[in-house]
Amino acid sequence: MAATGTATSTEKGRRIVGAERQTLAKDLVKRYTSGESIRALAVSTGRSYGFVHRVLTESGVQLRQRGGARRRKKA
């Protein structure tokens, strides 16, 4: 599966630190705030859901709530 946006695909398990991490964080924040899900970002970058979640929270992003609309009980 090809990465969307910039070429941010990384080797699985390789540590990402310093300027590379900041660049990746900026890209992830931009894509997340434009509507992509954490799971979609994880797949496109080759990183885990937890890694993407951690980078977004470290960057101060307000995370969206889970799931779609809730069903109402019939009266």
N, C-alpha and C positions, 0 to 999 in steps of 0.2 A: 504494500500500500504506500503510495507516494505521500510525502508531507505536503500540507497546504501552506501557503504563505511563503515564508523564508525557509531556507534550508537549515532547519534546526534539529534534524535527526541526528542522534548521538549514539555512540556505542553503548550497548546495554551494560550497566554496572560500573561504567567509568565515572569517576568523581568529576563534578563540574563545579569549579570554584573561581573566584576572582572576577575578572572582566567578562569571561565567557558566561558565568552564571548571571551576572547583571544583564548582559545582552539577552540571554534566554528569558530571564524574568520579564524584561520589558516587552518582549514579543508575546509571551504567554499572557501578560496582563492585557495587552491590546486586543488579543484574540478573544480572551475570556469576556472582557467588557463589551465586545461587539457581538457576543451571543453564543460562542462555542462552549461546549460542555467540558468539564474537567476530563471526563473519560475520553472525549474526542481529542483533546490536547495531548493526553497521555499516549494514545495510539499513534498520533502523527509525529510525536517527538521520539517515540521509542523508550519513554520513561514510564515509571509506575504512576498509578493514580495518586498514591501517597506523596510521591516526589512533587508532582505538579501542584497538589493541594498545599503542600508545605511552602513551595516557592511563592504561590499566590498569597498565602497568609503572611509570609515574611514581607511581601511587598505592600501589605496594607490594604489589599482588595477586600471589599465587602462581598462575601460569597452569597450567591443566590440560594433560596430555599430549595429543598429537594422536591422532586416529583411534579406532577401536573395538577390539574384541578381536582379537588376532592369531591366525591359523590355525597349528595345530601340524602338523608333518610327520608323516605316518603312518610307524610303525615297520616 
